[in-house]
Amino acid sequence: MLHLLDVNYSFLSELKSKELFTLRKKVFKDRLNWLVNAENNMESDEYDNSRTTYIFGIYKEICICSLRFIEIKYPNMITGTFKDWFKNVELPQGNYVEASRLFIDKERVQALELRQQPVSALLFLSMINYARHYGYAGIYAIVSHPMYLIFRKSGWDVSVVEQSKSEKNENIYLIFMPVDRENQKTLISLVESRVPSLRCQLDSWPLTFPIRENRPDQI
């Protein structure tokens, strides 16, 4: 089973926090070469605190994907780190969350033979399911151009609030990600299209997804 669940920063074990922050360093500093803080082979910042909740994708007790949620009424990357990168960053009043530090560890996915599984679609769906479960009205995030295209390709009706340039002079976007039932159904359909014989509930939270151990060429 692939388990997608949420854990507050305050309840992260030392082992799990080390695994998460080590993976983030590998993805965001080593692979993407972002300007992020790294120490002791781990990446974390001031937004990793008791007001933060993480989504984990866990398979065989191994983290393969994750992201970070912070309610926008608290300090977050949009109103903090990226504030001066955009002309008019004014997030609405209301029950919204900011998403950041989203990643899927491709090496682990390959090593665990999950490349044929809809991992990215499940991670996106988990964002909607989490938000709906806890009564949030929507999600805001700042994403790169490739990430924006991936969201759009999934069918999720994300919209651009404002566009700017990164330190590498590449396009970045402040986007809004709706969490209504129609977008949830769109991502559920995407998951089901990848696994036609699937028999499980996909609109729940936490989310559990059955993984077929034997691929067709192994039967």
N, C-alpha and C positions, 0 to 999 in steps of 0.2 A: 504494500500500500504506500502511496505517496500522500503524506499528511501535510496540509497547509493550515497553520494555526498562528495565533498572535500571542506574543509574550511581552509584557512590560519590562522596561529596562531594569526596574527594581528587582525583578524576579529572574533575571538572567543568571545562570550559574557561571562560575569563573571559567569553566571549561567551554561552555557554549559561547560566552562573550569573546573568549580568545579565538575560537573557531570563526565566529562572524567577522571580527575585526581583522583577522588574518586574511580571510577571503576578500574582504573589501580592499585591503591593501594590494592584493594581487590583481584585482580587477581594475580599480580606479587609479592607482599609482603606476603599477608595473605595466599593465596592458594598455590602458587608455591614456596614461601620462597626464592625468589631471593634477592641478596644483592643490594637493591635499596634504594634510599633516600625517606623517608616518613615524612611528617610534616602536622599537622592539618588534619590528616586522608586522605591525598592526596599524590600521587606519581608524581613527575616531576623531570627533570634534566636540565642540561645546554643545551641540544639539543632541548628543547621546547622553541623555539624563533621565530623571524620574518621570518626566512628562512625555517620554518617547515610548512608542509601541512598535515592535518589529513583527513583520510577517516572515515566517520561516516555511520553506518547503523542505520537508524531511523525508528521506527515503533510506530505509535500512539504518536509521539513526544517524544518517549523514546529511548535512545541510547542502542542498544543491541550488537554492535560490533564496532571495530575501529582499526586503525593502523596509523603509522606515516611515512611520506615520507620526505627525505631530499636529495637534489641533492648532488652527491658525490664530487662536487667541493668545497662544504662547509664542515666545521667540522661535523663529524658524528661518530656513535658508532664504526664502523668498523675501521676507521683510528684513533680513539681516545681511547675509553674505552677498546676495545678488541685488540688494536694494539699489545700488548706484549703477547697476548695469542696464536698468530699464528706466524709461522716462517717467512713467506714471504707474507705480505699483501700489494700487489701492485695493486690497482684498475686501470683499463684502463682509458686513456683519452677519453672523450666523454660525450654524453648526457645520463647519467645513474642516477638512484635514489637508495638510500638505504631505505629499509623498516625495521621498528622496532616497538616494543610495540603492536604487533598484538594480539587481543583477541576477544573472543566471550563470553558474560556473560551468562553462562548456566542457572543461576537462573532466569534471566529476560526472556530468551527464553522459559523456562518452564512456568513461570507465565503468559506469553502472548500467550501460546498455539502455539508455533512456532516450536516445536520439530520435526514435520513432514515436515518442510520446509527446502529447501537446503541452509541454511544460510551460512555455511562454503564455499560451492561452489560459492555462490553469492559474498562473500567477496573476494575470490580468483579472480573471474572474474572481480570484480571491480578494482582490482590492475592492471590487464592487460588493461582494458578499459581506466582507468585513464592514464596509461603510453602511450598508443597509441594516446589518444586524445591530449595530450600535447607534443607529438613527442619524447618521451624518447625511447632509444634504448634497454633498459632492466633494470632489478631490481636486486640489490644485497641485501643479508640479512645474518645475523648470527642466526642460529636456533638450537634448541635442537634436539636430536635424534627422540623423538616422533613427533615433529613438522615436521621434514624432511620426516618421513614416511607418515604423513597426506598429505603433498604436493604431494608426489609420488603416493599415492593411488588415488588422484584426477585425475591423468592422465597428470598433468602439467609436462612437461619435464625439471624439474629443474636439475641442475648439481652441483656436489660438486667441489669447487675450492680448498679448503683446510679443513683439519680436525684437531681438537684439543680437549682439555679436559677443562671442567668447574671447578669452585672452589669446586664443589661436586665430582670431578673426573668422570664426565659423558661426553659422546661424544657431542661435538658441531661442527657445520659445517658452513663454509662460503659458501653460495650457490649463483649461478646465476640463475635468473628466466627469461626466454625468454618471449617476449611479441608479438611474431609474430602472424599472422593470424591463423596458424594451431593450436597453443596452445589456442588461443581464442576460436576457434571452438570446441576444445576438452572440454573446461569447459562449453561452451554453451550446448553441448550435454549432459554433466553431469547434468546440471540444468534441461534440458528438460526431461531427463530420470526419474527424481524425480517427475515431474509434467507433465505427458503426454498431458494433455488438455490445456497446457499453450499457450496463444496467446499474446505475447508481444515481443518487440524488445530488444534483449539482448546484442547487440554489440555497444550500445550507451553509452554516458557519459554526465551528470549523469545517473544513472541506477535506474529505477523504476520497482518494481516487485509486481504484484498483489497477495494479500493474500486472500484466500478463508476463509471467516469468519466462515462458518458452516462446521464442519468436517462431514464425512459420518454418524457417530453415533449420530449426532445432528439433522439430517434432519428428 
